[in-house]
Amino acid sequence: MTAGAAAAAAIIAAIKASGTLVRVEPDAFLRLVQKQKEALVVYSAPRFFQPGHRYVTSYKGLAFFTKASALLPLPGDVELIAAQSMWMPQ
């Protein structure tokens, strides 16, 4: 197996393991979070090779993620977990 094929297989395996991920724009992400009482959001701050604020939440069995250039104004009842780092598919 070539290195490219091995990398593709690893990516496919990672996607299967993580379940369904849905990328949305920051405003759509905020609407999803606002629909939930005491939503759980995982957040990762920008880093050198990962610009942008990254957010993940679940809603009705799906995982939604977004990347924003500025902090999102999350509702006050959100449980926010700060992740050291976060990987999202491109």
Backbone atoms as SQL, in Angstrom:
CREATE TABLE atoms (id INTEGER PRIMARY KEY, chain TEXT, resi INTEGER, resn TEXT, atom TEXT, x REAL, y REAL, z REAL);
INSERT INTO atoms VALUES
  (1, 'A', 1, 'MET', 'N', 0.856, -1.174, 0.000),
  (2, 'A', 1, 'MET', 'CA', 0.000, 0.000, 0.000),
  (3, 'A', 1, 'MET', 'C', 0.902, 1.238, 0.000),
  (4, 'A', 2, 'THR', 'N', 0.596, 2.201, -0.852),
  (5, 'A', 2, 'THR', 'CA', 1.406, 3.414, -0.900),
  (6, 'A', 2, 'THR', 'C', 1.121, 4.278, 0.317),
  (7, 'A', 3, 'ALA', 'N', 2.009, 5.238, 0.556),
  (8, 'A', 3, 'ALA', 'CA', 1.816, 6.143, 1.697),
  (9, 'A', 3, 'ALA', 'C', 0.522, 6.936, 1.548),
  (10, 'A', 4, 'GLY', 'N', 0.198, 7.364, 0.332),
  (11, 'A', 4, 'GLY', 'CA', -1.041, 8.116, 0.094),
  (12, 'A', 4, 'GLY', 'C', -2.281, 7.281, 0.380),
  (13, 'A', 5, 'ALA', 'N', -2.258, 6.028, -0.048),
  (14, 'A', 5, 'ALA', 'CA', -3.391, 5.137, 0.200),
  (15, 'A', 5, 'ALA', 'C', -3.534, 4.843, 1.691),
  (16, 'A', 6, 'ALA', 'N', -2.406, 4.680, 2.370),
  (17, 'A', 6, 'ALA', 'CA', -2.450, 4.438, 3.816),
  (18, 'A', 6, 'ALA', 'C', -3.022, 5.645, 4.551),
  (19, 'A', 7, 'ALA', 'N', -2.629, 6.842, 4.122),
  (20, 'A', 7, 'ALA', 'CA', -3.157, 8.057, 4.757),
  (21, 'A', 7, 'ALA', 'C', -4.646, 8.180, 4.509),
  (22, 'A', 8, 'ALA', 'N', -5.088, 7.881, 3.290),
  (23, 'A', 8, 'ALA', 'CA', -6.524, 7.946, 2.976),
  (24, 'A', 8, 'ALA', 'C', -7.302, 6.940, 3.813),
  (25, 'A', 9, 'ALA', 'N', -6.755, 5.743, 3.971),
  (26, 'A', 9, 'ALA', 'CA', -7.418, 4.720, 4.789),
  (27, 'A', 9, 'ALA', 'C', -7.504, 5.162, 6.245),
  (28, 'A', 10, 'ALA', 'N', -6.455, 5.810, 6.746),
  (29, 'A', 10, 'ALA', 'CA', -6.475, 6.298, 8.131),
  (30, 'A', 10, 'ALA', 'C', -7.529, 7.381, 8.310),
  (31, 'A', 11, 'ILE', 'N', -7.672, 8.265, 7.334),
  (32, 'A', 11, 'ILE', 'CA', -8.681, 9.324, 7.411),
  (33, 'A', 11, 'ILE', 'C', -10.082, 8.720, 7.404),
  (34, 'A', 12, 'ILE', 'N', -10.317, 7.762, 6.528),
  (35, 'A', 12, 'ILE', 'CA', -11.634, 7.108, 6.459),
  (36, 'A', 12, 'ILE', 'C', -11.948, 6.416, 7.780),
  (37, 'A', 13, 'ALA', 'N', -10.965, 5.742, 8.369),
  (38, 'A', 13, 'ALA', 'CA', -11.177, 5.064, 9.656),
  (39, 'A', 13, 'ALA', 'C', -11.498, 6.080, 10.750),
  (40, 'A', 14, 'ALA', 'N', -10.821, 7.228, 10.746),
  (41, 'A', 14, 'ALA', 'CA', -11.075, 8.256, 11.761),
  (42, 'A', 14, 'ALA', 'C', -12.480, 8.828, 11.621),
  (43, 'A', 15, 'ILE', 'N', -12.925, 9.042, 10.398),
  (44, 'A', 15, 'ILE', 'CA', -14.276, 9.565, 10.180),
  (45, 'A', 15, 'ILE', 'C', -15.309, 8.554, 10.645),
  (46, 'A', 16, 'LYS', 'N', -15.103, 7.280, 10.334),
  (47, 'A', 16, 'LYS', 'CA', -16.037, 6.242, 10.787),
  (48, 'A', 16, 'LYS', 'C', -16.097, 6.178, 12.304),
  (49, 'A', 17, 'ALA', 'N', -14.961, 6.331, 12.971),
  (50, 'A', 17, 'ALA', 'CA', -14.907, 6.246, 14.429),
  (51, 'A', 17, 'ALA', 'C', -15.578, 7.438, 15.086),
  (52, 'A', 18, 'SER', 'N', -15.518, 8.597, 14.452),
  (53, 'A', 18, 'SER', 'CA', -16.055, 9.802, 15.072),
  (54, 'A', 18, 'SER', 'C', -17.541, 9.986, 14.818),
  (55, 'A', 19, 'GLY', 'N', -18.133, 9.239, 13.902),
  (56, 'A', 19, 'GLY', 'CA', -19.544, 9.398, 13.603),
  (57, 'A', 19, 'GLY', 'C', -19.767, 10.511, 12.598),
  (58, 'A', 20, 'THR', 'N', -20.999, 11.006, 12.541),
  (59, 'A', 20, 'THR', 'CA', -21.351, 12.037, 11.578),
  (60, 'A', 20, 'THR', 'C', -20.983, 13.411, 12.107),
  (61, 'A', 21, 'LEU', 'N', -20.208, 14.138, 11.331),
  (62, 'A', 21, 'LEU', 'CA', -19.827, 15.507, 11.666),
  (63, 'A', 21, 'LEU', 'C', -20.438, 16.435, 10.624),
  (64, 'A', 22, 'VAL', 'N', -21.064, 17.501, 11.081),
  (65, 'A', 22, 'VAL', 'CA', -21.718, 18.447, 10.180),
  (66, 'A', 22, 'VAL', 'C', -21.074, 19.808, 10.363),
  (67, 'A', 23, 'ARG', 'N', -20.495, 20.350, 9.290),
  (68, 'A', 23, 'ARG', 'CA', -19.885, 21.677, 9.359),
  (69, 'A', 23, 'ARG', 'C', -20.947, 22.709, 9.020),
  (70, 'A', 24, 'VAL', 'N', -21.068, 23.726, 9.886),
  (71, 'A', 24, 'VAL', 'CA', -22.029, 24.805, 9.676),
  (72, 'A', 24, 'VAL', 'C', -21.329, 26.148, 9.847),
  (73, 'A', 25, 'GLU', 'N', -21.948, 27.184, 9.352),
  (74, 'A', 25, 'GLU', 'CA', -21.439, 28.537, 9.535),
  (75, 'A', 25, 'GLU', 'C', -21.649, 28.951, 11.000),
  (76, 'A', 26, 'PRO', 'N', -20.856, 29.893, 11.502),
  (77, 'A', 26, 'PRO', 'CA', -20.969, 30.300, 12.907),
  (78, 'A', 26, 'PRO', 'C', -22.374, 30.737, 13.327),
  (79, 'A', 27, 'ASP', 'N', -23.113, 31.447, 12.467),
  (80, 'A', 27, 'ASP', 'CA', -24.463, 31.884, 12.846),
  (81, 'A', 27, 'ASP', 'C', -25.415, 30.693, 12.980),
  (82, 'A', 28, 'ALA', 'N', -25.278, 29.688, 12.119),
  (83, 'A', 28, 'ALA', 'CA', -26.104, 28.483, 12.239),
  (84, 'A', 28, 'ALA', 'C', -25.732, 27.701, 13.496),
  (85, 'A', 29, 'PHE', 'N', -24.449, 27.670, 13.838),
  (86, 'A', 29, 'PHE', 'CA', -24.002, 27.000, 15.065),
  (87, 'A', 29, 'PHE', 'C', -24.643, 27.662, 16.286),
  (88, 'A', 30, 'LEU', 'N', -24.639, 28.998, 16.314),
  (89, 'A', 30, 'LEU', 'CA', -25.252, 29.718, 17.443),
  (90, 'A', 30, 'LEU', 'C', -26.741, 29.409, 17.552),
  (91, 'A', 31, 'ARG', 'N', -27.443, 29.334, 16.423),
  (92, 'A', 31, 'ARG', 'CA', -28.876, 29.003, 16.458),
  (93, 'A', 31, 'ARG', 'C', -29.104, 27.611, 17.052),
  (94, 'A', 32, 'LEU', 'N', -28.245, 26.650, 16.698),
  (95, 'A', 32, 'LEU', 'CA', -28.376, 25.296, 17.259),
  (96, 'A', 32, 'LEU', 'C', -28.152, 25.296, 18.766),
  (97, 'A', 33, 'VAL', 'N', -27.134, 26.021, 19.205),
  (98, 'A', 33, 'VAL', 'CA', -26.825, 26.085, 20.639),
  (99, 'A', 33, 'VAL', 'C', -27.963, 26.767, 21.395),
  (100, 'A', 34, 'GLN', 'N', -28.550, 27.803, 20.823),
  (101, 'A', 34, 'GLN', 'CA', -29.624, 28.534, 21.486),
  (102, 'A', 34, 'GLN', 'C', -30.899, 27.708, 21.607),
  (103, 'A', 35, 'LYS', 'N', -31.079, 26.686, 20.759),
  (104, 'A', 35, 'LYS', 'CA', -32.246, 25.806, 20.836),
  (105, 'A', 35, 'LYS', 'C', -32.182, 24.855, 22.025),
  (106, 'A', 36, 'GLN', 'N', -30.977, 24.681, 22.582),
  (107, 'A', 36, 'GLN', 'CA', -30.766, 23.705, 23.650),
  (108, 'A', 36, 'GLN', 'C', -30.693, 24.380, 25.014),
  (109, 'A', 37, 'LYS', 'N', -31.282, 23.745, 25.987),
  (110, 'A', 37, 'LYS', 'CA', -31.139, 24.216, 27.368),
  (111, 'A', 37, 'LYS', 'C', -29.851, 23.617, 27.923),
  (112, 'A', 38, 'GLU', 'N', -28.981, 24.452, 28.466),
  (113, 'A', 38, 'GLU', 'CA', -27.703, 24.017, 29.037),
  (114, 'A', 38, 'GLU', 'C', -26.893, 23.178, 28.051),
  (115, 'A', 39, 'ALA', 'N', -26.677, 23.710, 26.867),
  (116, 'A', 39, 'ALA', 'CA', -25.928, 23.006, 25.825),
  (117, 'A', 39, 'ALA', 'C', -24.481, 22.791, 26.262),
  (118, 'A', 40, 'LEU', 'N', -23.895, 21.731, 25.764),
  (119, 'A', 40, 'LEU', 'CA', -22.485, 21.432, 25.994),
  (120, 'A', 40, 'LEU', 'C', -21.725, 21.803, 24.723),
  (121, 'A', 41, 'VAL', 'N', -20.722, 22.659, 24.856),
  (122, 'A', 41, 'VAL', 'CA', -19.910, 23.105, 23.721),
  (123, 'A', 41, 'VAL', 'C', -18.443, 22.884, 24.063),
  (124, 'A', 42, 'VAL', 'N', -17.707, 22.278, 23.136),
  (125, 'A', 42, 'VAL', 'CA', -16.264, 22.126, 23.276),
  (126, 'A', 42, 'VAL', 'C', -15.632, 23.213, 22.422),
  (127, 'A', 43, 'TYR', 'N', -14.660, 23.911, 22.993),
  (128, 'A', 43, 'TYR', 'CA', -14.037, 25.067, 22.350),
  (129, 'A', 43, 'TYR', 'C', -12.525, 24.902, 22.324),
  (130, 'A', 44, 'SER', 'N', -11.924, 25.328, 21.221),
  (131, 'A', 44, 'SER', 'CA', -10.469, 25.346, 21.109),
  (132, 'A', 44, 'SER', 'C', -10.046, 26.707, 20.568),
  (133, 'A', 45, 'ALA', 'N', -9.110, 27.339, 21.263),
  (134, 'A', 45, 'ALA', 'CA', -8.617, 28.660, 20.868),
  (135, 'A', 45, 'ALA', 'C', -7.710, 28.539, 19.643),
  (136, 'A', 46, 'PRO', 'N', -7.537, 29.650, 18.923),
  (137, 'A', 46, 'PRO', 'CA', -6.634, 29.626, 17.762),
  (138, 'A', 46, 'PRO', 'C', -5.212, 29.256, 18.174),
  (139, 'A', 47, 'ARG', 'N', -4.537, 28.552, 17.282),
  (140, 'A', 47, 'ARG', 'CA', -3.140, 28.185, 17.479),
  (141, 'A', 47, 'ARG', 'C', -2.380, 28.542, 16.215),
  (142, 'A', 48, 'PHE', 'N', -1.074, 28.440, 16.276),
  (143, 'A', 48, 'PHE', 'CA', -0.231, 28.867, 15.157),
  (144, 'A', 48, 'PHE', 'C', -0.638, 28.211, 13.831),
  (145, 'A', 49, 'PHE', 'N', -0.785, 26.901, 13.818),
  (146, 'A', 49, 'PHE', 'CA', -1.142, 26.200, 12.583),
  (147, 'A', 49, 'PHE', 'C', -2.644, 25.950, 12.461),
  (148, 'A', 50, 'GLN', 'N', -3.435, 26.387, 13.439),
  (149, 'A', 50, 'GLN', 'CA', -4.885, 26.217, 13.407),
  (150, 'A', 50, 'GLN', 'C', -5.549, 27.553, 13.723),
  (151, 'A', 51, 'PRO', 'N', -5.593, 28.459, 12.752),
  (152, 'A', 51, 'PRO', 'CA', -6.226, 29.752, 13.023),
  (153, 'A', 51, 'PRO', 'C', -7.729, 29.599, 13.199),
  (154, 'A', 52, 'GLY', 'N', -8.326, 30.490, 13.941),
  (155, 'A', 52, 'GLY', 'CA', -9.770, 30.480, 14.151),
  (156, 'A', 52, 'GLY', 'C', -10.169, 29.807, 15.441),
  (157, 'A', 53, 'HIS', 'N', -11.266, 30.277, 16.000),
  (158, 'A', 53, 'HIS', 'CA', -11.866, 29.678, 17.191),
  (159, 'A', 53, 'HIS', 'C', -12.704, 28.505, 16.700),
  (160, 'A', 54, 'ARG', 'N', -12.539, 27.332, 17.307),
  (161, 'A', 54, 'ARG', 'CA', -13.231, 26.123, 16.871),
  (162, 'A', 54, 'ARG', 'C', -14.226, 25.675, 17.948),
  (163, 'A', 55, 'TYR', 'N', -15.396, 25.281, 17.495),
  (164, 'A', 55, 'TYR', 'CA', -16.486, 24.895, 18.392),
  (165, 'A', 55, 'TYR', 'C', -17.134, 23.605, 17.897),
  (166, 'A', 56, 'VAL', 'N', -17.560, 22.761, 18.853),
  (167, 'A', 56, 'VAL', 'CA', -18.299, 21.534, 18.552),
  (168, 'A', 56, 'VAL', 'C', -19.425, 21.398, 19.564),
  (169, 'A', 57, 'THR', 'N', -20.597, 20.969, 19.094),
  (170, 'A', 57, 'THR', 'CA', -21.710, 20.633, 19.981),
  (171, 'A', 57, 'THR', 'C', -22.492, 19.496, 19.337),
  (172, 'A', 58, 'SER', 'N', -23.320, 18.831, 20.119),
  (173, 'A', 58, 'SER', 'CA', -24.184, 17.801, 19.547),
  (174, 'A', 58, 'SER', 'C', -25.625, 18.287, 19.611),
  (175, 'A', 59, 'TYR', 'N', -26.403, 17.839, 18.622),
  (176, 'A', 59, 'TYR', 'CA', -27.815, 18.213, 18.568),
  (177, 'A', 59, 'TYR', 'C', -28.556, 17.090, 17.861),
  (178, 'A', 60, 'LYS', 'N', -29.489, 16.473, 18.557),
  (179, 'A', 60, 'LYS', 'CA', -30.312, 15.384, 18.025),
  (180, 'A', 60, 'LYS', 'C', -29.473, 14.267, 17.402),
  (181, 'A', 61, 'GLY', 'N', -28.393, 13.905, 18.091),
  (182, 'A', 61, 'GLY', 'CA', -27.590, 12.771, 17.678),
  (183, 'A', 61, 'GLY', 'C', -26.507, 13.059, 16.654),
  (184, 'A', 62, 'LEU', 'N', -26.400, 14.293, 16.201),
  (185, 'A', 62, 'LEU', 'CA', -25.358, 14.659, 15.250),
  (186, 'A', 62, 'LEU', 'C', -24.383, 15.620, 15.907),
  (187, 'A', 63, 'ALA', 'N', -23.144, 15.613, 15.454),
  (188, 'A', 63, 'ALA', 'CA', -22.133, 16.536, 15.966),
  (189, 'A', 63, 'ALA', 'C', -21.975, 17.671, 14.957),
  (190, 'A', 64, 'PHE', 'N', -22.101, 18.899, 15.435),
  (191, 'A', 64, 'PHE', 'CA', -21.987, 20.090, 14.597),
  (192, 'A', 64, 'PHE', 'C', -20.733, 20.843, 14.995),
  (193, 'A', 65, 'PHE', 'N', -19.991, 21.327, 14.001),
  (194, 'A', 65, 'PHE', 'CA', -18.788, 22.088, 14.302),
  (195, 'A', 65, 'PHE', 'C', -18.702, 23.310, 13.409),
  (196, 'A', 66, 'THR', 'N', -17.970, 24.300, 13.915),
  (197, 'A', 66, 'THR', 'CA', -17.737, 25.521, 13.152),
  (198, 'A', 66, 'THR', 'C', -16.399, 26.101, 13.527),
  (199, 'A', 67, 'LYS', 'N', -15.934, 26.995, 12.681),
  (200, 'A', 67, 'LYS', 'CA', -14.714, 27.751, 12.939),
  (201, 'A', 67, 'LYS', 'C', -15.066, 29.213, 12.709),
  (202, 'A', 68, 'ALA', 'N', -14.699, 30.075, 13.663),
  (203, 'A', 68, 'ALA', 'CA', -15.030, 31.495, 13.580),
  (204, 'A', 68, 'ALA', 'C', -13.771, 32.328, 13.782),
  (205, 'A', 69, 'SER', 'N', -13.736, 33.492, 13.131),
  (206, 'A', 69, 'SER', 'CA', -12.572, 34.369, 13.265),
  (207, 'A', 69, 'SER', 'C', -12.562, 35.100, 14.608),
  (208, 'A', 70, 'ALA', 'N', -13.724, 35.239, 15.232),
  (209, 'A', 70, 'ALA', 'CA', -13.840, 35.897, 16.543),
  (210, 'A', 70, 'ALA', 'C', -14.606, 34.981, 17.489),
  (211, 'A', 71, 'LEU', 'N', -14.508, 35.254, 18.778),
  (212, 'A', 71, 'LEU', 'CA', -15.268, 34.477, 19.762),
  (213, 'A', 71, 'LEU', 'C', -16.760, 34.586, 19.486),
  (214, 'A', 72, 'LEU', 'N', -17.478, 33.480, 19.639),
  (215, 'A', 72, 'LEU', 'CA', -18.929, 33.497, 19.452),
  (216, 'A', 72, 'LEU', 'C', -19.607, 33.915, 20.753),
  (217, 'A', 73, 'PRO', 'N', -20.673, 34.707, 20.669),
  (218, 'A', 73, 'PRO', 'CA', -21.409, 35.111, 21.874),
  (219, 'A', 73, 'PRO', 'C', -22.349, 33.997, 22.330),
  (220, 'A', 74, 'LEU', 'N', -21.819, 33.028, 23.046),
  (221, 'A', 74, 'LEU', 'CA', -22.609, 31.880, 23.488),
  (222, 'A', 74, 'LEU', 'C', -23.558, 32.282, 24.612),
  (223, 'A', 75, 'PRO', 'N', -24.730, 31.634, 24.692),
  (224, 'A', 75, 'PRO', 'CA', -25.660, 31.919, 25.784),
  (225, 'A', 75, 'PRO', 'C', -25.020, 31.632, 27.146),
  (226, 'A', 76, 'GLY', 'N', -25.509, 32.277, 28.178),
  (227, 'A', 76, 'GLY', 'CA', -24.941, 32.155, 29.518),
  (228, 'A', 76, 'GLY', 'C', -25.074, 30.784, 30.153),
  (229, 'A', 77, 'ASP', 'N', -26.052, 29.981, 29.716),
  (230, 'A', 77, 'ASP', 'CA', -26.247, 28.668, 30.344),
  (231, 'A', 77, 'ASP', 'C', -25.464, 27.548, 29.656),
  (232, 'A', 78, 'VAL', 'N', -24.603, 27.886, 28.701),
  (233, 'A', 78, 'VAL', 'CA', -23.808, 26.886, 27.995),
  (234, 'A', 78, 'VAL', 'C', -22.718, 26.340, 28.910),
  (235, 'A', 79, 'GLU', 'N', -22.563, 25.018, 28.911),
  (236, 'A', 79, 'GLU', 'CA', -21.432, 24.398, 29.598),
  (237, 'A', 79, 'GLU', 'C', -20.296, 24.345, 28.592),
  (238, 'A', 80, 'LEU', 'N', -19.247, 25.114, 28.833),
  (239, 'A', 80, 'LEU', 'CA', -18.142, 25.254, 27.889),
  (240, 'A', 80, 'LEU', 'C', -16.940, 24.457, 28.381),
  (241, 'A', 81, 'ILE', 'N', -16.451, 23.586, 27.536),
  (242, 'A', 81, 'ILE', 'CA', -15.258, 22.810, 27.851),
  (243, 'A', 81, 'ILE', 'C', -14.140, 23.302, 26.953),
  (244, 'A', 82, 'ALA', 'N', -13.058, 23.757, 27.552),
  (245, 'A', 82, 'ALA', 'CA', -11.906, 24.248, 26.787),
  (246, 'A', 82, 'ALA', 'C', -10.999, 23.073, 26.459),
  (247, 'A', 83, 'ALA', 'N', -10.836, 22.804, 25.185),
  (248, 'A', 83, 'ALA', 'CA', -9.956, 21.732, 24.732),
  (249, 'A', 83, 'ALA', 'C', -8.557, 22.288, 24.500),
  (250, 'A', 84, 'GLN', 'N', -7.568, 21.493, 24.770),
  (251, 'A', 84, 'GLN', 'CA', -6.195, 21.913, 24.519),
  (252, 'A', 84, 'GLN', 'C', -5.964, 22.072, 23.014),
  (253, 'A', 85, 'SER', 'N', -6.521, 21.158, 22.239),
  (254, 'A', 85, 'SER', 'CA', -6.480, 21.248, 20.789),
  (255, 'A', 85, 'SER', 'C', -7.662, 20.466, 20.236),
  (256, 'A', 86, 'MET', 'N', -7.971, 20.709, 18.963),
  (257, 'A', 86, 'MET', 'CA', -9.106, 20.052, 18.354),
  (258, 'A', 86, 'MET', 'C', -8.807, 19.878, 16.871),
  (259, 'A', 87, 'TRP', 'N', -9.100, 18.711, 16.344),
  (260, 'A', 87, 'TRP', 'CA', -8.933, 18.465, 14.919),
  (261, 'A', 87, 'TRP', 'C', -10.302, 18.433, 14.282),
  (262, 'A', 88, 'MET', 'N', -10.451, 19.130, 13.170),
  (263, 'A', 88, 'MET', 'CA', -11.693, 19.115, 12.402),
  (264, 'A', 88, 'MET', 'C', -11.369, 18.809, 10.959),
  (265, 'A', 89, 'PRO', 'N', -12.238, 18.069, 10.290),
  (266, 'A', 89, 'PRO', 'CA', -11.990, 17.826, 8.867),
  (267, 'A', 89, 'PRO', 'C', -12.082, 19.126, 8.079),
  (268, 'A', 90, 'GLN', 'N', -11.349, 19.209, 7.008),
  (269, 'A', 90, 'GLN', 'CA', -11.369, 20.425, 6.188),
  (270, 'A', 90, 'GLN', 'C', -12.470, 20.390, 5.216);
